[in-house]
Amino acid sequence: MKILERLEEYRQEAKKLYWEGTFADYLAMVIKNPRLARLAHARIYDMIAAAGVEEVDGVKRYRFFSEEIFGLERTLEKLVEEYFHSAACRLDVRKRILLLMGPVSGGKSTIVTMLKRGLERYSQTDAGAIYAIKGCPMHEEPLHLIPRELRPEFQKEYGIYIEGSLCPVCQLLVEEKYDGRVEEVPVERIVLSEEKRVGIGTFSPSDPKSQDIAELTGSIDFSTIAEYGSESDPRAYRFDGELNIANRGIMEFQEMLKCDEKFLYNLLSLSQEGNFKAGRFALISADEVIIAHTNEAEYRAFISNPKNEALQSRIMVIPIPYNLKVRDEVKIYQKLIRQSDITVHIAPFALQAAAIFSILSRLKESKKQGMDLLKKMKLYDGEDVEGFKQKDVLELMNEVEGEGMSGVDPRYVINRISSALITADTRCINALDILRALKDGLDQHPSITREEKERLINFIALARQEYDEYAKKEVQRAFVYSYEESARALFNNYLDNVEAFVNKTKVRDPITDEELDPDEKLMRSIEEQIGVTENAKKAFREEILIRLSSYARKGKTFDYNSHERLREAIEKKLFADMKDIIKITTSTRTPDPEQLKRINAVIDRLISQHGYCPVCANELLKYTGSLLNR
């Protein structure tokens, strides 16, 4: 990248965005393209939709959020459809303050930041172009220049809705400089920018005794009163409060419920009527989306106070829980680690182990018989478990209230992973390193109770058990030469015998061409790996054959990966057959040349095909050997 050339290109691109003309010119443009006159909610909805939407398992997924927010598809669908889409259609929900409520580090601030940054980028595109009266401190919609008396006629003829009135500065401009000739008023294209305080504002509460309401609504410029003679002259007032500059875009109200009441009451008329009171002026129109965020404890305290009833009815609450899927939790950790300069290798499954611990801490016990937290976690993550299918997930989610609103937050996990990553001379960390760091962190955590600590240590133990199973499978796959071929050969052999058993026919030996009875010993050795009893074997085999016939009718191939439980059984059978070889090879301190050759081949395979480095590949072999020798 040639930075000087790119800087010049950047300047040229910025210049292309500039446009200036009269209100008459703008009027011609907006009649041709009414979308230019969209209100703030509609613009944000169009921005999100423009990035793309796909539907997976009946849930909409918005690409706008896909790079930063993981595992909150249902929450985001509610946010976009129930709030922004409804508000874009000018339904009454647009008169509500949007309040994101959830636990710390759950993604509330990230969602708001994405909307703000996205709106900045969108305003630089043709689809998101925004025009404003030139010189207006609130960069307001030029259509406000059309007198209220003419607006019904204008809407009837062109189908363009106008909402709001001129700010005091623009009223004075039209009267004194243009003598009411609104068609001559200059209009320019604007680009929204939080940094330049155009269309995006942020208000953060501080000490109630020292914080001034002027931070929201602007203030009198005392240095100009002598020149203009009155505090009610628009030229003697700074329209630079967050509500002023956020017009046409977004106003983020950080930790809204921590604010003093006088700040909250300013939002009452803004949310319901689209205007607010500032200084010695009439109500000032503002078209902006107010987004606030808070935690659950503060929200409960807020709604329990009768004095807040008026504001409470003007708030739409969207709960933002923690993610409840292991694979998405891993993506969160990967995103946060990518933002650092750490170059230490992270072994496969290390982040998954941390994610399992986190997700288990966020889940709530189910009342369904046979459903424990580990099974629930796997179901949520897209796996089928014994006795339950993916169709049960929605019922489980609706079974308990507030699931995901508590538990271990990603920041704690990342802090502990960071602690493990920066340990002196660390070249690679594995799942055990991270689980150890998580446990050590609990000892340094003063805010958790003894009972909660024991509960979390139990989840670390469960994550360790999951890693143990994963480690065995990884070594198994690496040890079995041409693993897929071996698995498929055993799979096809099993299918041949099952088909003969169910149809009461013989199996033909591929070498001798001799007809033999189905190999009951082989079938049972596989079925027993997944707990299929002697009484249940016939039903299981018939189910396999029905699935095989179903695939054949649809023209699909029934292969090794087509039946989850059968695949698991095949893998366990292969592992059982190889277990003694693996135990001897991994536990021998002075391996013979043949064993050494086998170990080196396994390490090479772990590195080349499974994502390990030499350090964690050796540690995995040693650890698995110790597991098998217990």
C-alpha angles and dihedrals in degrees: 000000000000100000098197092052091047091050090055091047089049091054092048091050090051091051091053089061093060117103131163131177142129128289087256089059092048091048090057090050095048093048088054093044112023090182088080088073096054118139120242097263092052092048092053092047091050089048092055094044092048091062089062138263129222130181119226120179090343094307122111117232119200116210089205089076099031098098096052111021120061132185097006099100095131092046092049091047089055091047095050101036103034096039115019098031093046091045091048087058087055093246118156093266089079086071091065130093108238109232119190107202125187149105124304117284091013096127103266096125091041091056092050092046091050091052091050095046091042092052090051091054094041092054088060093059128082090243092053100040115146127196128197141180105274113249095015109138088213093044089225132191110280091220087074084079089074108093115247091241091062098044099086089053091046092050092047092052101040104019092235118139119214122199127180138023138254118285116241092260094054092044089056091045093054094046101044106029103030100026091226095310094133093172089071096052110116119246127193138185114252132201115214114237132168090200093055091038095240116143096333123082135174126200121192121185120235135165106343091214094058103029113102126216085225087079086071104033107024129251145248116273099222092188090068100044092089089053098046098029100222141065089221093061106108090222089062093056131078109223090196104115118124091256089053099049094040091064112128092021143033135327113196113206105197116209089351097181092058089065126106113261094248089064093049094050089060087067095057098080093032092058097042104032103021095241141087139200120253128174117310095335136106117260111302119221119233130179106199142127112241112208120183132175135199142154126265097253093055091045092053090050090048096053092044090062110088091207089069096059095105094052093039091061089054095055128089110202120209111187111222106199128183118274112268101197122092095212092052092046088056089054089054091053092045091052093051093045091050089058090062132071094240113135099178113128114248113210121231113275093017093111091039090058090054090046092052089054092049097046094047090054091055099048125092125221116265124226091216114112113250094016116120129171094263092054090045091051091052092047091051088050092058101263124127113230130195111289095008138075136195090266087069094060097085092049090051091049091052094044096081130034123234099015109167094021092105139029137079112341124222092244092063091049093047090048090054093044088051089052090054093045096055097047109130116274093003111156097166137007126206136193093276091054091053095044089050090051090049091052093047089051091058090061088056094046107100097182100064123088124236091252092051091048091053090049092052093046087054089054090051088054090051090049088051090053091052089050091050090056091045092049092052092050093048092053091043091055092046093048098049105080111229088004096186092050092049092047093048092047091053090043093053092045089053091049092051091053094044091051091051092046095051094042092042092235135127131264117235115225107234093216106038096025086226119149112238138179115260110280100250092178092056094046094049093046088059098039094049089061089073099036100261104160128217090255093049098044096091093052091046093051092047090050090053091051093048090051089048091052091047091054091047092052090053092048091246128134117244103216143160093290097045098088117044098200094044091049089051090050092051091050093049091047091052091047092050090052091050098039098096092048091049093047093052095043098047098041099047110106094199105031119196119241092268093051091045090052090051092049092050091049090051092049091049090051093048090051098043100038109021106042100252128139122219091264099052093037090059092044091051092053093049093046094048090048090054091049092052093048095054 
